[in-house]
Amino acid sequence: MKNYMLSIKNWIKKNPVEFYVLLAILVVGAFCRLYKIDAYMTFLGDEGRDVITVRRLLVEGHPPLIGPGTSIGNMYLGPLYYYFMAPALLVANFSPVGPAIEIAILGIITIVFVWWVGREWFGKVAGVTSAALYAVAPTIIVYSRSSWNPNIMPFFSLLTIYSVWRVWKFNQFKWLLVTGFAFAFVLQSHYLGLLLVPTIFIFWLFVLLRVWKERQQRINLIRYSIFASIIFLLLMSPLLFFDIRHNWINSRAIYKFFTERQATVSIKPWNAIPVIPVIFAQISDSLISAKNVVVGVVVSVILAVFVGILFIFRKRYLQNTNYYLLFLWLAFALIGLGLYKQQIYDHYFGFIFAAMFILLGACFQFLSSYKRVIPFLGVVFAGLIGVNVYNSPLKYPPNYQLKRAEDVAGKIEQEAGGREFNVAVIAERNYPDGYKYFLIKNGDKVIDIDAQVPSTITSQLFVVCEKEQSKCNPVNAPQAEVANFGWSKIENSWIVDGVTVYKLIHTK
């Protein structure tokens, strides 16, 4: 440890300007992620579901075997994210702010990691440029200050690719253990992490072919590959145990997802070719240009021309073979996303968040070798920083979703009178778990309605309507909780933090 600290001090002495620039980037990045995090963080049904599950793990000793369900395909992720959340929730005395801060800290670490990989692969300019833009990018900030399983993917996908690079570049086979560990986290944060598999396998195969004639090296590679596989399978095993106990429900859902492809994915890679430019522009627009379409198109063209030049003059410019790893990482991502037939959301890009910024950093590093271009690069860099800062999510008022959930739960507790009750939510995209978490945490007698079990239907149903009052109509709402509650009438209603809370009772 002493030698490690000494090496850091020596590096700072040799690179004082770069150190202080990086420090400034981290301060800005930390501010963007931690400023009023309790007011800005997302806390809806998904986040409520997660903290309910993790609280049950900590308080009742009930270890989850599955994670959240996917939005398409009725599949389940693994539970690794729940165990990742648990220490933060416990330290925060069961406040959901704890896991959100944990994600923010991981986001800050990812800024350093992006700088390190960009610098090590391509140079100082690449490291600083990619880290600075990553620190202030609005989409990155939004997904770095809330507790949600996809939000760990940027760090662990970068760690997966970096560990593969260490194995490929330096024959450091122990890094395969990191690959197995990190990829398990990636796959349990979102199944789009599967798009990293081709890159991992191809570069592992490159290493195998390179060391094939060296017996001891070959044995070491295979041995550590087996150890890495064991680590990966152990971390994935809870999902397997769940499947065994529940008639392979998840495996069958995954099989159905990939075999009944009319509305989900295509298995013909060439079908992705026509949409790759559109997807690449969408990624650039979302991640680098802060949703400014014009800037996004310009960035996409610059990066496309940069990659084209490298390949056209590859004998001259592709001496740095790190480009191949970066290009394959992005190429398989674009092909995979191009084959996906559903709407693509920003968080789907989590496994290539870092890749796009490192690619842009590599472009700046390449162009900075031409002195005449440096002033132009300065203008472009300043413009990108300006666009991202101007569109920062901090310029908008906080959503106060956490406070609303807590206040609404407090009102329901007050009006329930210590008796058992049911809860429902009328909203465009939300469900009761965000409110239920605080009710459960406070020891209130909230009961989930099961239509097959009459005893779960209580004498009172609290309906939280997040729409305009004129669009609420809680008695006839289509929500299952309302329908299963039976014939009812409104006994009372209240406005709490901008939402309407209705108390329904049975009609006699």
QUIUR-V164260 format. One line per field, one symbol per residue. ss: DSSP state (h for helix, s for strand, l for the rest). Layout:
ss: ???
This chain:
ss: lhhhhhhhhhhhhhlhhhhhhhhhhhhhhhhhhhllhhhhllllhhhhhhhhhhhhhhhhllllllllsllllllslllhhhhhhhhhhhhlllllhhhhhhhhhhhhhhhhhhhhhhhhhllhhhhhhhhhhhhhlhhhhhllllllhhhhhhhhhhhhhhhhhhhhhhllllhhhhhhhhhhhhhlllhhhhhhhhhhhhhhhhhhhhhlllhhhhhhhhhhhhhhhhhhhhhhhhhhhhhhhlllhhhhhhhhhhhlllllslllhhhhhhhhhhhhhhhhhhhlllllhhhhhhhhhhhhhhhhhhhhlhhhhllllhhhhhhhhhhhhhhhhhhslllllhhhhhhhhhhhhhhhhhhhhhhlllhhhhhhhhhhhhhhhhhhhhllhhhlllllhhhhhhhhhhhhhhhhllllssssssllllllhhhhhhhhhllllslllsllshhhlllsssssslllhhhllhhhlllhhhhhhllsssssssssllssssssssll
